[in-house]
Amino acid sequence: MLNSEPQTRVLNTRLELREAENGDGLTLTGIAVPFNQRYDLYDDVSEVFDPECSFGTRTVKIAREHGELIGRAVELEARDDGLHVTARLSDTAAGRETAQLVRDGVYDAFSVGFKPVSHTIEQMEGRTIIHRREVELFEVSVTGIPAYPGAAIESQRTITSTEDNGKETVMDTEEITTMGVQIAALDSEVRDIKTMLARNTTATDTAHGSQYRTAGDYLKALASGDKAAVELMRESRDLITTAQAGENVTWIADQLKLIEQRRKVTNLLSHAALPASGMSLEYNVITSQAMKVGEQAAEGDALQFGKVEFGTKSVPVKTYGGYTKLSRQVIERSTVPMLNTALRALLLEYAKATENAARTALYAQITAAMATNKVTAAKTLAEMTPNDWVKVIMDAAEAADTNNVQLGTLAVSKDVALAIASLTDTGSRFLDVSGKGRDTLGSFDVTGIVGNLLRVPVQVLPNAAAATAAFIDPSAITVWESGGPTQLTDGDPITLTEAYSVYGYMAIGVTEPNGIQPVEFATK
């Protein structure tokens, strides 16, 4: 079960620029994804897009360097050599500038952004080859970083207009944060592949549970005593986890995706799969660290000696779940969408219960860290200016560097989010501190309660105490979890009813206390 987070691949070749007799120079064509070409992810892991690979049905946007959106794909066509794209750049300053950079040879290739859906695995000469069979393509970027032959911009129609609106165009991108997320997703996927191989299992074209199109179909089969459904129920209790939710049949992946979409705070933290047994989970933490690494004074001299001591912590493994009863008549005679709706309701409640558990653990640790690891602001929340936030962020970044942790996400309560969204600045700065232009401090999506401030990601903590603000390194808290799809728990032959439950097991522990840095605002 592999990671399904968004990933990017730079699949580049030399640019071939062809002048057309007509057109305005804003249409690009080329190979977005070459087929049957190996892309080396790691020393022993490679990736290949198969000619039969499906790329989904989403509208594909065009960006540059996976940042500012500059257009959309108007045609995608799978040919023998790869997925060909025809892209239309918007008639804006950024679009015309990109077209000129293509003409100048600065941008000469495409890079794709996608979510893995299904694949097969091949072992060849000591390497693991991931054959992509289905992905969800959502972005094609123009790029100028040569990495892998195959994905090239083939032509650009002649530019006939050279007008410029005079406005400054700044790329709206969080490059470092985005790269970190992509690398973490790729690392997780490769770890899952290696774990699967160590268990002597292989991925095939027939995904686990693929004989059922939906959860409702599976539910009907389970009620009828179908052996394959019963076996799937038994196996999925341990094999399917939200920490490894990538390589599943679509309806199982959709269930897990639904859960994760409802767990915004849980997604800030690290995830791992629970051991197969045990009512508690033990994990190691560093209690004292005196490691030393330095330059060797002279050849043959002893290296510096250091010492690290470990301690053990234990957290309980708790069960979260619920069940409902459906009559056999409903199961056997109703439409599949009705059954899917009932199961969806259970999944949403499971997501809510586990999300609340993660929130409780995180909020408690933020309070505890206030005594040992806080960042002090010189002003009250209402008085904070952009310059004050710059100092807070710099202080937190310096402390994170000292403690060898990431600065991470700035997690805030609703009142802090409103204060950040209301920030104003006066005068003109010589430096762009936000990465979004001289007159912009950041951005905020009030519908998704996420944003960024001065290049730092911001996430609202629902129902957190007033004036809560903390920098969260994902490694600070780990969520261990396992669970399966809907389980048949009991049957009543007298009333002809069946009980179904959605449940999972979860343990939450503080694995890096220094990874949480709360902000203390002045009181007056």
N, C-alpha and C positions, 0 to 999 in steps of 0.2 A: 504494500500500500504506500504509494509514493506521494511526495509533496506536490500540491497543486497550486502553490503560490505563483504569481506572475513571474515569468523569466524572460530574458532577452538573449539573443544570439547575434553576434556580428559575423555575417557570412558574406565576405567581400571578394570582389575581383576588380580588374582594371575597368575604367570607364570607357565606353564607346559612345562618342557624341555624334549624332547624326542631325544635320540640318534639314528641316522640312520646308516645303514650299509654302505651306499655310500654317496658321496657328499663331498663338501669342507667346509661345515659349514657356508656358506654365503647365505643360503636360509631360510627365516623365513615364518611361516604360522600362522594364527590366525584370530580372529574376529576383524575386524576394526570398525564395527558399529553394536552393538546389537539391535535387534528389540524388540519392545514392552516393553522397559525398560525406566523408567522415569528419566530424567536428570533435576535436579532443578536449574533453571537459577536465580530465585529470590525467595523471601519468598512466593509469590503468583503466580509465573509463572514457568511452567515446559515444558519440550520438550520430545517428543517421536518420534523415527524413526519407521514408519509403515513398515510392511513386503513388501508392494507394492511400497515402495519408489524407485524412479529412481535416479541413481547417475551420469548420464551424460555419455559422451563418451570421455572425455579428457584422455590423458596419465597421470597416477597418479605417482607422484614421491615419493620417500621415503626419509625422513629426520630424524634427531634426534633433539628432543625438538623444532621442527619447525624452525630449523636453517640450519645447513650445510646439503646439499643434499648428500646422501650416496648410492642411488640406485633407483630402480623403481619397480612398481608392475607388475608382469608378468601375474597374473590372479586375477580376481575379480568374486566371485560367491555368489549370494544371496541364502541362505538356510533358513530353518525355524527359526533358532535362530539368524541370522544376516548376515551381509555382510562379507564373508570370503575373506581374501587376502593372496596371495602367493607373497612374496617380494624377490627380488634378490638384495643383497648388492654388491656394486662394490668391486673388488679385489684391494682395496687401503688401506693405513694405517688406514684411518678413518673407512672404511668398516670393516676391520678385528678387529679394536678396539671395534666397536659397537657390533660385534658378540661376542667378549669375555665378554663385559659388560652384554649381554643377558645371556650368560652361567653363569656369576657370580651372576645373579639375580638383578643387578643394574637397567637394563632396563627390564621391565616385562609386558609391555602393549603397546597398540597403542593409538594414538591421531590423530584425523582427522581435516583437514582444508577444508572448503567448502564454497560455496556461496548459500544462500537460493534461491529457485526458486518458489515453490508453497507449500501450506500447508492448513490444515483445523484447526479450533479452537473448542475446547470443554470446557465447563464449568463443573467442578466437585468439589463439596464440597468446594466452595469458591476459587478454584484455576483455573487459565487459563492454559489449556493444548494445546500446539502447536504440531500438528501432521504433521511431515515432510512427504510430498508426493513426492517432487522432489527437489534435490539439485545438484549442480555442484561440484563433488568431485575432488580436484586437488592435495591433499597431504595426505599421511599417515606418521605419525612420530612415532618412538619408544620413549618411555618415561618411567619414573620410579616414577611418582607422582600418588599415588592411589587416586581416586576420585569417581569412579562410576563402579559398577560391570558390566562386560559384554564384554569388548574389551581386549582380552588377546592374547599374543604371545604363540602359542601352541607348536611349535617345531622349532628346529634349527638343521641342518644337521652337522655331526661331522666335526670339523676343521682338515684338514690334513696338512696345510701349516702354519708355524709360522714365516715366513720371515717378516722382517720389513725393509722398505727402509731407515730408519734412519731420515726421514724428520719430522719436527715438524708440527703437525696438529692442527690448531686453528679453533674453531667454528666461522663461519662467520654469525653473527646474531645481530640484533638491538633489544634486548629483551624488553627493557622498551618501546621503541617507538611502536613496534609491539603490545605489550599488550595493550597500550593505544588506538590504532586504533581499536583493536578487542572489547574492552570494550565499546568504543563509538558507534561502529556499533550495538552491542547487546543492549545498552541502547536505541538507536534510534528505533530499531525494537520493543522492549517492549513498548516504549511510543506509537508507532503507533498502536499496538494491543489494548492498553488500550483506546486510542482515538476511535478506531473503535467500541469497546464494549460500550463506553459511548454514541455513536450515535445509539446504538441498531442495529448495523449491524453485520453480521457474514460472515466468509469465508466459501465457499463451494467448492466442487470438480469442479463445473463449474465456472471458473474464469470470471471476468468481461470482456466481449468482446470475449470470447473464441469461439463463433460461427464463427469467421473469422480467417483463418489461417495466413493471412498476411495483411499488410496495404493495399495492392492492392485489395485484396478480399473485405475489408471493404469499399474501395473507390468505387468499382463497386456497392456494395449494397447500399451505400449512394446515388449514382447517380440514382438508380432505385426507390428510395423512400422507401426502406425497413424500416419498423417501428423500428425494433431493432437497425439498424444502426443510425437512427435519434436520438433515445433515448440514445445510447452510446455517440454520439456527444454531446448531451446536458449535460449528467451527467459528462463526462470527463473534461468539462471546469473547474470544481471546484474540482473534486475528485482526479484527477491524477496530481501529482506534482513531479518535479525532486527532491524535498526534501524527498519524501516518495516513492521511486521508486522500492521497492522490490517485492511486491505481486501484480503483474499484469499478464495478459495473455502475452504469450511470445512475440508477435509482438509489443505490447505496451512497454514492458520492454526493448526490443531491441532498440526501438526509443529513450527511455530515456537514455539507456546506451550509445548509439551513441553520444548523446549530451554531456554527462558527460565525455566521453573519449576525447572530443575535448576541454575541459575546464580545463586545467591543473592549471591555476592560481585560477580560481573560486573554485576549489576543495580544496585549502588551507584554505578557509574561512568557517565560520559556516553557516549552512543552516536551514531555517525554512519555513513553509508554510504561505502564505499570508492569511489575513482575507478574508472572502467571499465578502466584499464590501469595497468601499472607494477609493478615488483617492490619498490619502496620508496615511502614516503609522506613528503612534506615538509610541514611545517606551521610557522606563524609563532608566535613567542613574544616577549614584551616583555623586552628586556634592560636597559633603563633608562627611568625614567618621571619626568619633571619637569613634568607638566602642571599648570597653574595656572588656577583659575577663581575670580574674586572680584567684588566689587561695583565697578561703574564709578564712579570718583571724581566725575566731572562729565560732563554731556552733551558729547559730542565727543571726550572723552579716549580714548586707546587702551586696549583691553582687555588684561588680563594675558596674557603670552606664555608658552607652555609647550612642551615638546619631549618626544617619545617616540621611542625607538629600538627597532627590531625585529631579531630574529635568526631564523635558520632551523634547525630540527631535522629529522632524518630518522630514520625507523624502518622496519625491514623489513616487508614484507608476507609473512606465512607462510601455508602451506596446512595445514589440519587436516581429516583425513578417514579413511575406512576403507571396505573393500568386502567383499562376500561373494559366493559363487557359488551359484546355484540351477539345478537342472536344468530343461530346458524342460518335462519332464513335470510337475515340481512347480508350475511357473508356470502351465501350461495346465490342469492337472487338479485342483490343490489348491483348497481354499476360500480366499476372499479373506482371512478373518481370519488364516490361517496366514501369508500374505504380509505382512499388516500387522504381525504379531508380529516377523517378521524385520527389517523396516524400523525398527520401534520400537527394537529392540536397537541398531541402528546409530546412530539419532538420540541415544539416551542416551549412547553412547560419545563421540559428537561433542560433546555438551554437556559431558561430563566433561573432555575434552581442552582445550576452549576455556576452561572455567571455571578449570582449573589454570593456564593461561597468564595469565589475568587476576589470579589470586591471587599468582602469582610476581611479577608487575609491581608490584602494590599493596604486597605485603609488603616488597619491596626499597625502594620509595619511602618507606615508613614508617620504615625503618631509616635511610635517607639524610636524611630530614627531622629526625631526632633531633639532628643537629648544627647545624641552622639555624633550626628553627621549633618547638621543643618547649615544652610547658607543664609546669612543675615542680610536683609534689605534695610537700607537706611531710612526708608519712608513708609508711611502707611500705604495700603493697597490703593486707596483713592488718590494719593499724591504721586504715585509712581509715574515717571516719564519714560520715553523710549531710552534715554541715556541711563536711567536707573536700571532698566531691564538689561541693557547691554552689560552693565557692571555685574548684575546678578548672574547672567549667563557666563561671563568670563570667570567669575569666582567659582562657579560650579564646574566649569570645564577644567580649571586648574586643579580643583580638588579631585575630580574624576581621574585626571592624569596621575596625580600623586598616589591614588588608591588603585591604579591600574584597572579601572572600569570604564565603561562607556558613559558619555553624558546622557544618551538615550532621549526619551520623550519627556516633554514637560506636561505632566498630568495635573489638571487643575479642576477646582470646583466651579460651579456655574457662575458665581459672583466674580471670580478671578477671570474667567473667560469673557464675561461682559466687560470687565475693566480693560482687558487686552484689546478686545474688539473696538473699544472706544478710544484707544490711544490716538493722540494727535502729535504732530511735530511741527516746529516752526523753524524758519530759516532754511538755508540750503547747505547740505552736507557736501564736503569734498569727496567723501568715500561712500560707496554703496555697501551698506552693512547688511542688507537683507537678501541680496542676490536677485531682487525683483525690480530694481530701478531706484533712482535717487529719491523719489517722492513716495516710496512704498515701504512699509515696515514688515509686511507679511501678508497672509491671506487667511480667511476663515470661512469654512462651510458650515453655516448654522443649521443646515438640515442634517448633516452627518456628524455634527459637534466635533469636528476635527479641523485642524489648520496648521499654521506655522508662524512663528515669531522670530524674526532675525535668523532665519535658516534652521531654527530648532522646531521639530514637529510638536504640535500641541494636541492634546486629547482631553476632552472633558470627562470628569469622573462623576457620573450621575449620583445625586443624593449624598455627595461627600460633604463634610463639615465646611462651613463658610471659611474663606481665606485659606483653603488648602491649595498648595502648589508644591510639586515635587518632581525632580528629575529622576526618571525611572530607567535603569539599565535592565533589559529583559532578563539577564542572568540573576537579578536580585531575588526573584521568586520563581520557583519551578512548579508547574502543574503536571502531575503524573495522572494519566487517565487511560481507561480502557472501557470498552463496551461494544455492544452489537446492535444490529437493527432490531425491529420489533420481534419480541419473543412470545411464543405461545406458552402461557403459564399453567392453564388448567382448563378442563372441559367438564361440563355438567350434562350427563346423558339424559337427565330427567327434564330439565328445562331447556335443553338444546341450546346452551349458550357457551361461548368461548371467551376467555379472558386473555387480553393481550397487554403487554407492558413494554415500555421503553425505559431502559435503565442502564446505568454505567457506574464504574467505580472511579473514585478520584481521591488523590492525596495532594496537599499543598504544603510546601515547605520553603523557608527562607534560606536560600543557597548562597547569596552574596550580600550580606548586610550593608556593605559600603556602596552597593549599587543603587540605593535610594537616598536622595539628597533633598529633604524638604526645605522649603523657603519660609523663613520667619519674617513677617512684615512688622514694621514698627507699630506700636499701639497708639501713639500720639504724634 
